[in-house]
Amino acid sequence: MSTRAAAALVFATSAAVLVLEILAGRLVAPYVGVSIETFTGVIGTVLAGIALGSAAGGRLADRRDARPLVGPIVALGGGLALASLPVVTALGPAVAGGGPAAIVVLAGAAFFAPAAVLSAVSPMAAKLRLASLSETGAVVGGLSAAGTAGALFGTFVTGFLLVATVPTRPLVLALGTGLVVAGVVLWWRLSRQRPSPAALVAFLAVGGVAAAVPGECQEHTSYYCAKIEVDPTRPSGRLLMLDNLRHSYIDLADPTYLEFRYVRLFADLVEATLGEDQPVDALHIGGGGFSFPRYLAATRPGSTSLVLELDPGLVELATEELGLVRGPDLQVQVGDARTALAGLGDDRFDLAVGDAFGGLSVPWHLATVEVAEEIDRVLRPEGVYLANLIDGGPDRLVRSETATLQEVFAHVAVVAPPASAGDSPANYVLVASQAPLPQAVADVPPAEGVVLTAAALGAFVGDTRPLTDDFAPADQLLTHR
């Protein structure tokens, strides 16, 4: 095998492993969500596959002639990549919501084997290139560089281009099919034996199953697996599912209808702190189904809303299917809210609403003291910040976020779930302002929540450490009970 051919082979298989690794996070998201733990589980599983595959490939290359092995191994890696689709679909519902162990089990079952098999190619290519010990360093170093370059190529092309333009399942199908075809060609050219008909039939069968098994997603946006479900009890009602989370409920015929408890709390708290019916200038961190901006427009004529939404695909989906109409009174700025905040002027808004999620947790970089300071900067002196969080059990995340807001705002309250929620994960709404909070904030109906202020809030927070850019383990605070 020539130097260029060996480098190209290692480049391609390394790129394929990284493409699959990035797509793996999107494939498992409908079942285990998107969080730092999801990415940790996927990355760790693939790295374990790379390590085992590299070691096994090297030992096999020392014991047998690598030429007839390279083609079948590449084809097998492609077949296993194809098989990851039905494996995720079959196993995902059984482990849904199971935490870190479930993430590792699902990622391991689907992606460990293809990563290991494809990683076995690199030491085999090195064995085929080594003619003498005098060139060991050059051969191993050159192929290592080619593998790293391939991994970088796969990472950048997939993360910056492919996931934004092509649905995930077709990408996996194309990757697996391409590897099978390349493996068969290599099998034909490098081996004295031709690919057996049985092997070709097996690869075709796996590809057919992978293509036929439906996925969970109605649509893959740049960041989420999105589905819209029609409410069977309310024909105009639409439920937006993002990954494994019931994210938004929108009534296409009645924007004043608020299905979710926390959104009703938003409405009640805006009325309690900013008065009834008067127009407000609102900043929304996270768009989702855009239910609350639509509510403000319908109930407070003359209001303006600026929505900071990370996912352009979600904005497009909301426009096409959820009745979002953008205009001077409801503007959408696509991009990361943290960077967008820095570009907004001081004292611009009466209301800021935090409703951004990555899985069940608020993205950590939107939950820190530094972000609270930016929100305070863009609010007017009497302005109010409302934040939606999901927590339960020991409530470690909501306690930390409350302590965080207390570092910046003079007055903070928490609306906890009603006692009937028990320790199950539920929505908390935090209220913060530099102005005193009116008594009406405490008049939340008991069925909607329990308001914590003053001494009760102090006991709730205790000595909890606020979150900062240097320390904000939001996912871990939520899931480690």
N, C-alpha and C positions, 0 to 999 in steps of 0.2 A: 504494500500500500504506500502510495506516495505521501510526501509530507503534507501537501495541500489537501489531499483526500482525507488523511487522518485528522487534520485540523478542522476541516469542514464537518466531518462526522461528529467529532466531539463538540464543536460549536453548536450543531443542530440539536443533538440530544440534550445538551445542557440547557439550551434555550427552551426546549420542549418541557423540561422539568419545571422551570420557573414559570412558564405560561400556565401550566397545570396548577402550580401552587397558588398563583394569584386567582385563577378561576375557581379553585377549590373553596376559597372563602365565600364566594358568591353562591356557590352551589349548596353549601351547608347552611347559609344564612336563614332560609325559611324555617329551619328546624331549631337552630341553636342561636340565632340572632347574630348581630354584628357588634363585637366588643373587642377589647384588647385580649381577652381570654380566647376568643374565637381565633384571632390571628396567631396568638401564641400556640394554640393547639395545632393549627394547620402547619405553621412554619416548623414547629418541633417535629411533627410527624414526617414531613417531607425531608427535613435534615437527617432524621434517623434512617429514612429510606436511602438517602444519598450515601450515608456512611456505610450501611450494610451492603448496599449494591456495589460500591467501590471496592470494599474488601473482598466480597465474594467474586467479583469480576476478575480481580487480580489473581486470586488463588486458582480460579478456573483457567485463566490464560496461561499460568505456569504448568498446569497439568495436561492441557490439551491444546491442539492447534486452534488458534483463535479465528482463523479465516472462515471456516464453515459455521462459526458460532455468531458472528457479528450480525448478519442479516436476520436470522431467526430471533435474536434478542431484541433488535430494533422493532421487528414486527410484533413480537410479544408485548413489548412496552406500549405500542400503539393499541393493541387489543385490550390491554389492561386499562389504558386511558379511556377507551370507549366504554368499558365495563363499569367505570366509576359512576356513570350516569344512572344506570338501573340500581346500582348498589346504594347510592345516596337516596334515590326515590323509595327503595324498599326499606332501608334501615332508618331513614330520617324520622318518620312518625313514631317509631318505637323509642327513640332517645330524646325526642323533643323536650326542651326545657330542663334537661338533666344536669346542667352545669358543666364544669371543666371535664369531668370524666366522660360525659356524653360527647363532648366536642372531640376528645382524643379518640374515642371509640369510632365515631362516625368518620373522622378524617383518616384514621388508620385503616379502617375497612376499605375505604374507597381509593386512597391516594398513596398509601405506603408502598404497595406492590409496584405500581407503574414507576414511581420515583426510584425504587431500588433497581428495577430491571434496566431502566434507561441509564442509570448511573454506572452500571457494570460495563458499559461500552468503552468508557474512557481508558481504564487500564488495559483493556484488550487492544485498543488502538495503539497504546504505547508499546505493548508487546510486539505488535506487527511492525512498528517502526524501528525497534531497537536492532541494530545490526552488530553492535559491539558495545562493551562497557564504556569505551572512551567517549561515547556520545550520549550517555544516560542523562546527564544533566540537561543538555540541550533539548532532547526529545521530551522528557518529562516536563521540563519548564515550559516548552513551547505548547504542549498540549494542555497543560494547566492554564496557561494564558488564554488559549482558544476556548476552553471550557468556561472560564470566567467571563470572557467577552460574550459568549453565547448567553450566559445567564443574565448579563446586563442587558443584552439586546432583548431577550424575552421579557424581562421585567419592564423596561421602558416602553416597548411597543405595546405590550398588553395593558399596562396601567395607564398610559397616556393616550393611547389611540384605540385599541381594539374594544375594550369594555365600554367605551363611549359610543361606539358605532355599530357593534354587532352583538346580538343576544348571546348569552353565555353558552347555552347548550349547543347551538350551531358551531361555536368556536371549539368546543371540546370534540364534537363530531369531526370537524375539519382537521384538528390536530391529530386525533387518533387515526383517522383514515390516512392522512399524509404519512404518518409513521409506519403504518402497515404497508403502504405502497412502497415507501423507501426501503423498508426491511425486506420485502419480497425481491426488489431489484438487487439489493446487496446480496441476498441469499443466492440469487441466480448467478451473479457475477463472481462472487468470491468462493463459492462452494462447488465441489465436484458433483454434488447431488442437487437436483432440482427440487423446488418446494413441492411437498407432497400435496395431492388434491385434498386430503383430509384436513391438513392445516389451513389451506385456503378456504375451505368450506367453514371451518371453525371461526376464522377471522370474519368472514362474511356474516355468519350467524350472530356473532357478538355485535357487529356494527348494526345489523338489522334490529336487534333487541334494543340497543342504545337509542336508535332513532325512533323506535316505536313507543318506548315508554314515555308517557307525558311527564313534564316537570310540574312543579308547584306554581310556577310564576305565570301570571297573565302577561307581564312585561318586566323585563330587566331594565331598570334605569341605570344611570352611572353608579349608583350607590346601593340600590335596594332591589329586592324582589317585590314587585308591586302587584296587588290584585284588587279589583273593585267588585264587591258583592252587592247585589240588590237585596234590600230588606224585604222579606216576604210579607211582613205585616204592614209595610208602608211603601207603596209602589214608587214614590219619589225619593225614598231614602237610599243612600249609597254608603257602604262601609269601605273605607280604604285600609287595606292590610299592607304593611311594610315589613317584609321578612316574617317574623312570627308575632308581630305586635298589631293589635287593633289600634290603628293610629288616629283615624279621623272618621267622623260621621257627618255627612252632608245631606240635607234635604234640598233637592234641586228646585222644588216648588216653594219652599218656605225657609229663607235664610235665618229666620228668627228661631227656628226649632233647634234646640241644643240637646242632643242625645246623651252626651257624656257628662258625668257629674262634675268633672274638673272644669269643663267649659262653662257650665252653668255657674260655677263658683266665680270664674273670671267675670262673667256678666254681673253677678251680684256685687262683687268687690269693686268693680269699676263704678257701679251706681253708688256704692257706699262711700267711696273716696273722692270721686270726681263729679258727683251730682247726677241727677236724672236728665236724660235726653240731650244735654248740651254736647256740641261737637267736640271731638278730641283729636289731637294729632298723636298717632300711635306708631310705635316701632314693634315689629313682631320678629323675634329671633326663631326662625323655623316656620315653614309654611304648611307642609303636609297637605291636608285637603283644603286649607284656607277657610275653615269654617268660621273662626272668630273675626277675621277681617271683614268677611261678608256680613256677619251679624252686626258689627259696628256700623257699617255702611247703611244697613237697613233700619237700624234703631236710632241712630244718631246722624241724621242728614247733615252734610257739611263736614263730616269727619274725614281725615286722611289717614291712610295706612301705608307704611313702607315695610315690606316683608323681605327679610334676608333669608334666602333659601339656597342651600348648597347645591341641590340636585336639579340641573336643567330638565332632565327627563321627567321629574315629578311636576315641575311647572307645566310642561307640555301636557302631561296626563290630566292634570287638574283643569287645564283650559279645554281640552277636548271632551272630557267625560264628567267633570264635576262642577261645571258651570262657572268657572273662574273667568271673570271679565276684568282685564287690566285697563287702567285709565289713570287720569290725574289724581283721582281719589284713592286708588288702590294700585300702588306701584310695587314691582317685584325686582329686587336686585339679586342676581344669581352670583353665588360665590360664598366663600367661608365667612360666617358672621363675625368671627374674631377680627379678621383683617378689614371687613367692611365697617365695623364700629369705629375703627381708627380714622376713617375718612369722613365721618359725620360731624356736623357742627355742634357747638355747645348749646345747651338750653333749647333744644329743638322740639322735644316731645313732652306731652302730658303723661303719656303712658308707654311703658315698655313691657312686652309680654315674652317670657322665655318659655318656649315649647319645642325645643330641639332635642332629638334623641338619636342615639346610636344603639339599637337594641332597646333594652329597658333603662339604660343609663343615659344621663345627660353627658354629651361629649366632654371629656375632662377639661379641655382648654376653654370651655364656655362656663365653667363652674368655679372659677378662682377669684380671689380678691382683686386681681388685676382687671378682670372682666367686669366685676361689680363696680370698680372705679370708673371704667369707661361708660357703663350704663348710667351711673350717677352724673357723669359729665354731660351726657346728651339729654338728660331729663331737666325739665324746668324746676325751679325751687319747690313747687308744690307737687311735682310729678310723682308717679307711683310705678313701682316695678312689681309685676306678678310673675311667678315662676312655677311651672308644673314639674314635679319630680315623682318618680315611682320608687317606693321603698316598702319595707315590711319587716317583721321580726324585731331585731334590735334597733332598726331605723338609723343605722350608722351613716348612710349617705345624707339623709335629710337633716340629721343633727349637724353634720359637718357643713352642709351648705347654709344652714341657718347661722352657724357661727361665722361663716364667710361673709354673709350679708351684714351681720352685726359689726364687722370690722369697718364697714363703709357707710351704712345707713344708720341714722339716729333712731329710727323706729322700725321694728320688724315684728311680724306676727306669722303664725303658722296655722293653716287650717288642715288639721289631721283628718283622716278618714273616720267615718262614724264607727262607734264601738263594734258594730256588727261585722266589720271587715276582719276583725281578729288580727292574726299575724301575717295574713296573706299579703302579697305585694298589692299596693293600692296607690292611688294618686294623692299626693300632698300638694297644697298650693301655698306658696310663700308670698308674703306681702311685705314690701319694704319702701320706705320713703324718708326723706329728710324732714318732712312735715309731720306733725302728730297725726296718728291714725284716728279717725272719728270712731265714736262708740258703735256706729252702725256696722263696723267691720266685725264686731263680736256677735252680731245678731244673725249669724248664719243658722238656718234651720238645722236642728239636730240630725235630721235624716241625711243632710248634705255633708256634715263634718263637725269637728270639735275645734274651736278656736283657742289657740294658746298664745297668751300675751303675758307681759310682766313677770311675776314670780313663777307662774306655771311654765312659761317659756324658758326662764333661767334654769329651772330644774330639768327641763327636757334636754337642753343643750349641755348643761354641766360644764366639764372642762374639755369638751371636744375641741380638737384642733381645726382651725379654719384651713380651707384649701388654697394653695398658692400655685403659681406656675412651677415652682420647684418641687411641690408635693401635692399631687391631686389624683390619688388612686380611686377615681370614681367607680370604675367597674368592680374593683375588689371590695370597696365598701358596701356595694349593693349585693354582691353575690356571696361573700364570705360571712357565713352566719355562725 
